[in-house]
Each structure stands twice: as structure tokens, then as C-alpha cells.
């Protein structure tokens, strides 16, 4: 599935994920362990496994049901990732975790915690990505990245959200008898597709990074938002320009979109144009939610390791995809995309 880009010209041609160490991710929680409680908060380094696999391995080692394991977000298996899990196992001691052993999985730290880690609890993710077989001029690449650091890029959901050959999206329009987990993936894909369609139309219209009357502005890195009545108001425009607030798009659910004016009309029209996706979200009782239309990477920088090898570093807010940024640059994945 291809979506329009905010910058048509791509600054390079390159490959990424040729090996897991080329794509490093550090999950940023934004808080420390409580130091007490019935849960264990674990920092895990993994490579070659998806998040559910690691969660199951932790549950088996602790002798608890899989539901006792929490994590903030799913991470790619084709990467070297540090992420966090909680395990509800009040009778275990810290020594018990020293016996955990599994190829490609390593426990970095263990601490007591009061609560199960819910989805979306993390603040963001720090990336260090190595691009290989790079073809492109350094001044062109630098100018492109400087513009992205100022203006951000469209906050599309990545192709991995839709599954291989869009299988998750196809499942959303039927009443699948598969597992609850599969249905969650399918509904997530339907919501993501509707959001991407909304964002694609705003990109095509040149309004993806601007606030319009009737928009719902979301606070950077947070789920809270407010309605914009006058986007020309000086304080509103300043906060938008400085990246403190962003225009948002619908994550579809029951009821009408809370946006009004032109943004609300666009969102309603997209839902009407894709009734199967919208109906799937409504049928399952999902609530209307919001997602920022743009994401501005923090600490964006790059270095050439060699003339054909580029190291790119940045921090993205939770839910934003590094692969979307890389593909907007002109890089392509060397492995199949994973959930």
C-alpha cells in the first residue's frame, strides 16, 4: 500500500535491515520501576524474536499464564531491541530470573513494580539504523533530513500493521473465527487504513502539517487534544510551528468524528468511502480516538560510516514508524516486513 509523500523527491537509494544489528531500537518508558509490588519489571534485549514469543517465554519461566505478562508495544523481530515487560509473579525472587536462558533473549535488569505494563505506556523509541548500499549526495541527504527535523513527516502507519499481503486488513471485513489476537490485528489494520487514507488526502491537499478550523490539535507525545476554532490565533500557530501541537486524524470507532468543518467532512467522507473498514471498527465497539498527522523526530542526526554506509539516529514518539521515515527517504527493506 503506497501513500503520497510530503516531499516528492527522495534523497537517496539504500537498503536497511540487512542484519538485525543494523536496526537497533531502545524503548523509552519515561518512568522508573516502583521498587515494590507484585509485578517484575524486566528490561529485555531481544534479537530474532517477536514480542509475543518473548512474552510467552517469560510466562513459561515464571510458571504463570500468558495474560500475566504485560508489554508496552510490539517490536520487530528483524532488529536488535531493548524493550520492557512486566510479569505478575509475586512469589518469585530476583534470583529466579537469573535462571532464564533463551537464544536471542537476554535479561538486562529486574526490579519490583506495582502495576502491569499496559499497551502504549512507553514514551517513545530511540533508533540507530545502518543504511547500506547508499547512493546519494551528502549535501542533498543533509538538506532533506534538516527539513524533516524542522517540519516532521506524515505519521502513516507502516505496512507491517496490515500484515503480509494485507492479510490483517482483509480479515477485518469478515467475521473471522480465528483467535482474539488475530481479530485485534484485523481491527487495528482497519483503523490504520482509514487513518492513512485521511492523512493521504491531507498530504495531497498540503494540509497534513497545518491546523484548520474544526481540527482537533493533539499535544506532542500525549493522547490529549482540543478543538481548534481559529487556527490563525498567534499562540496556536506558534505552538504548531514549534512542534508542541499537531493536527490529528481519526482512529475510527463508534459515533461521528469529533472533528468539524473541513476536517470533519473529510473524515466522514473517508469512512463512507470504506464502509467495510468503518463498520468493522464500529461493530466491535471501538471508541473514536485520535492520532497525530505528523511526527517530528527528536535528536535527528546522521553520519557516514563509509561512503556507502549511513548511520541514522533519532527518537520517535510511541506508535510512529521508523520504517515510514526510511522509505520516505528512498530506502527499502532487505527482509520481509514483520508485525
N, C-alpha and C positions, 0 to 999 in steps of 0.2 A: 504494500500500500504506500503510495507516494503522495506527499503533501507539498504545497508550494512553500518555497523558502523566502525569508525576508531579504536575503542578499542572493541575487541570482548567480553571480559569478563565484565559483569555488576557487580557493587559493592554492590547492594542491591536489595531487593524487597520491594515495598511500594505502597501506594495509595495517589493520590493528588486530589484536588477539591472535598473533601467530603462535604465542605460547602464553600460559597463564600469568607468568611473571611480568608480561608486557601490559597487563591491565590490573592495576592494584587499587583496591578500594578500602578505605578506612571509615567505618561507620562512626558518626559523631552523635553520641547520645545527648549531650548537653547537660548531664547531671551525673552525680556520683552514686555509688551504691550506698544504701542506708547504713550498712554495717550490722544490721539486725533484722530479724524477721524469719518467715518460714520458707522463703524462696532463696535460691542461689543465683546470683548474677554472674554469668560467665562471659569473659571475652575470649572468642574463639578465632583462630586463624584457620581458614579452610582453602583448599585448592582441589578442583576436580569433582566437587560435590555440590548439589544444590542445597538450599536452606532446609527443605523438608527432610532430606536424608540425614543431615547433621542433627536436626531436632529429634528424629527417631532414634539415632544412635545414643544421644544423651538420655532419652527416656529409658531405653533398654539398660543402660549402665546404672541409672538411678533406681530401676525397678518400679517405674511409675507409668501411668498411661500417657500416650502422646499429648492429650489435652492439658497435661500438667506443665508442658513446655511452652514458653512464650518467646516471641521474637518480634522486633520492630518492623522489619522489612525483608523481602526476599532478595537474595543476591545471586548473581550469575555464577554458574559452575566453572565457566571458562575464564577464571580470574583468580588472583590471589587476594583474598578478602579477610579483613578483620571485622567481625560483627558480634553482636551480643545476644545472649539467650538467658532466660530465667527458667529454673526448674523448681517446681514446688515439691520439695523433699525435706520436710522439717527434721526428720530423724537422722539424716546423713550428717557427717562431719566433713570438714575441708579435706581431711586426709583421703576420703573416699574418692575424690576427683583425681588424685594422683595416679590412681589405677586405670584411668581412662586411656585407651590407646586405640587409634584407628588411623590407617594410612591416609594422609592428606588432611588430617584434622588435628589441631593442637590447641590445648587449653592454655591461654596466656595469663589469665587471672581469675580468681574465685573470691567472692565476697557475699555475705548475707544481704538480703534485700526484702523489703516488706511486701512488694506487690509483683504480680505477674506483669511481664513486659507486654504492653498491648501493641497492635499494629500502628505504625505511624508515630511511635513515641520518640523516635530519634529526630535530631535537629537537621541533619543532612549527611552528606557523604563527601569525603576527600578523595580525589582521584589523582593517580600518577600513571599516565598512559604513554607507552612507547609506540610510536608510529614508524613502521619500516617501509622500505622501498619508496621513500618520499621523492616526489618530483614536484618542484615548485620553487619560486624565487623567494628568498628570505624576506626582502622588503615587502612583498605582496602578502606573505603569510603574516608578518608582524602587523601590517595595517589592518588586515581582516580581523585578527584577534583583538587589536586595540578597539576596534569598533564594537565587537561583541562584548568586551569588558565594560564599555560605556552604555550600550543600548540593550544588551541581552540578546536572546534568541527565542523563537517561538517554542513554547513549552509543550510540544507534542508528546503524547505517549509514544514510546518506542514500539517498533514492530514486534518485539518479544511479548508484549502484552496480549497480542492477538493469537499467539501460538503458531506452530508450524503450519504453513499454507492456510493461515487464518482459521484454524480448526476451532479455536475458542469462540470466535465470532459466529461461526456457522452454528455452533451448539446453542448459542443464546436465543436463536429464533425458533427453536423447537423445544419440546418438553422432554429433555433428555432424562433417561433413567440411570444415568451414571451417578457417581458419588457426589456428595455435597461439595467436596473440594472442587470437583470438575465444574459443577454449577456455579460456584463462586468465580472461577476463572472465566466462565462464559459470560456472566453478568458484568464482570469487570471489563471484559472486552467490548461489550455493547456500549457501556458508558464511555469507555475510552474512544470508541469510534465516533460516537456522537460529538464528544468534546473536540476531537481532531477535526471533524467537519466544520464545527463552529469556528475554530481557530483558523482553519484553512481559508474560510471566507473572509475573516478579518485580515489575514495576511494579504490576500488578493486585493482587498479594499484599502490596504495601507493603514488600518486602524488597530492592529493587534497590540501595539505598544502605546496607544493613546487612550485616554478616558473620554467617553462620550456621555452625553446626558442620558440618564437611565441605567448606566453601567453600575455594577457592584464592584467597588475597589476592595481588593484584599491586601492585608498588611503583609509585608515581606516576611516569609518564613512562618506565617501563622495561618490559622483557619478562619479567623475573624474577618468580617468585611462590613462595608457600609455603602449605602446608595449615594451616587454622585448626581446631584441636581444641576450644578453649574461647574463643568469641567474647566472653565476659564478662570475660576477663582484662583488667585495668586498662590495661596497656601497649598491648594490641591495640586496645581501644576508643578510647584516646586518639589513637593514630596514625590510626585511621579517621576520627574526628571532625575531626582537623586536616588531613585530606586527603593524608596521606603514603602510605596504602594504601587499596585499593578492592576490593570483591568483583569477581570475574571470571566470565565465561561462556565456554562452549566455542566455539572455532573448529574445526569438526568435521573429523575425519580418521580414519585407521585406528585400531582398537582402542577399548577403552572409555574413557569420560571419566575423567580422574584425580580429579574431584570425588567426594565420597562423601556419605552421609547424604541429607537432603532435596535439597540442590543437585544431587548426582549423579543422584538418581532423576528429578528434573525434566528434566535434560539428556538422559538416556537416553530418557525418555518423548517429548520433543520430536523427537528423531531417529527414534524408532519411528513417530511420527505423520506424518513426512515422509520415508518410506523412499527416494524417488527422489533427493531432495537429498542425504541422507546417503550413499547408495550411490555417487553421482557423486563425492563427495569421497574416499570410501574406494577406489573403483576407480582413481583417478588417483594413489593412494599418498600423499595429503596426510597430514601428521602432526597429531596432536591439539595445538592451541595454545590460548592464552588471550587474552582481551580484557577490559579493564576495563568493568564495567557502568555506571559513572558517570564523568563528566568534570567537573572543576571549572575554569572559565575563570579564567585569571590576569589581573590588571590590568583587570578589567571596569569600564568606565565609559561614561557616555553624556552627550551634550549636545544640546539642541535648537538646530539651526541656524536654524530658523524654527518657527513654531507647528505646521506640518505636516511638518517635516523633522527626522529624528532621526539623529544620528551615534552609532554604537555601536562601541566598541573593546574588544578582548580578545586574549589568546593562548590557543590550544588545543593540547593535546598532539597529536602526529602521529597521523593516522588518524581523528581526530574531525572532525565536520562542523559548520561554522558554519550551514549551511542547516537543520540539525536544530534548533539553538537558535532561529533566526529563526522557523521555522514553529511551534515551541512557543510563541513569543510571540504568534503570530497574524498574522505577515507572510506574504505569498505572493509567489512569484517572477514577475517580469514577462516572463521569457523561458523558453523550453523548458529543462529541466534537461539538463545535459551530463555526460558521464562525467568 
